[in-house]
Amino acid sequence: MAKLAAKRLNCFYLETGSFYRALTFEILRRKINFRDGQELASFLSEIKIKFDWDGEEVKIYLNGEDVSQNLRLPAVDRIVSFVSEIKEVRTRMVKWQREIAQGRNVIGEGRDIGSVVFPDANLKVFVTCDLMERARRRRKELMEKGISIGLMAIMKNLKKRDRIDSLREISPLIRVPEAIYIDTTRLTIEEEVDLLIELIRRI
């Protein structure tokens, strides 16, 4: 929804979850013990993340390498919430996200986008959806990328991530009081985008 709205309004799209997924992928690839503070700190000091958006595709680069196609791997899904709850990781990510957004008209998407990353945003929207419908949409997205996984497994993972992200001490998933609540369960993607654009144009 946010990505398509950004394209139609010629804004820069920023999806914060991709940062954590890219970092998680690299942790898995290098076999980093992210529970070890010293090892994690050394790893973070070596990493440079670039987020690119050309109006069509989101690209995430780690030290110059495009890792965009690896963000939705099941292995990444399994531990991304655990990596994301680490204070040092979130501090570094928020710094990068703010630097990338500097001087741009941004439509951002993420679990702490309005509460932590951009607390002074002109518009905040809290988007929700029925768990089963979210799982169906995720499965469709994965299948389009050639990744096959059962619907029940996706539901279980989504539910687990929601619980972890909502209960974590650092930057939990919350709805800030000023955020407009939107339930997209029964909306088509076109209806979702139209609604978001209407809200943006009211600012």
C-alpha positions, 0 to 999 in steps of 0.5 A: 500500500505505502509503496504504491502510494509513494509511486503515484505521488512521486515520493520516496518510499522507505520500508524499515523492515527491509533493513532488519531483514538484510542485516539478518540475512548477512548474520546468517550468511556469516554465521554471526552470534548476534547474542554476543555483544562484542561480535555483534558490535564488530559486525555492525561496524563493518556493515554499510546499508544502502536503500534504493527506490526508483519508483518500481523496485526496492533495492537493499545493498549490503556493502555494495551487494544487492541482497534484495531477493534474500529478504523473505527467505524462511530462515530470515523470517525465523530470526528477524524479530530476535535480531530486531529487538537488540538495542544496538541494532535498532539504534544503528538502523534508525540512524541509517533510516533518518539519514536516507530520508533526509531532505526527501518527501518520504512515505515510510512503512515499518513497525516503529516508523511513527513511534520512533523513526519519524515521531514528527511525521505529518501523517501517521497511519496504523494499518492492520489486517486479519491474520489469515488474510495477511498470511494469504497475501504473504504466501502470494508474495513469496510464491511470486518470488519462487518461494514455496511455504505452507499457509499455516507455517506463514500464519504461525510465523506472523503470529510469533513475530507480532508477539515478539515485536509487541512485547520487546522493550526497545521500540515495540510495535504500538499504535501511537495515539495520533495514528489513523487506524485502518483495517485492510482485511476487506479492502483491495490493494487499489482501495487501500492506496486510494484511501492512503493518498486521500489522507495524505492530500488532506495534510 
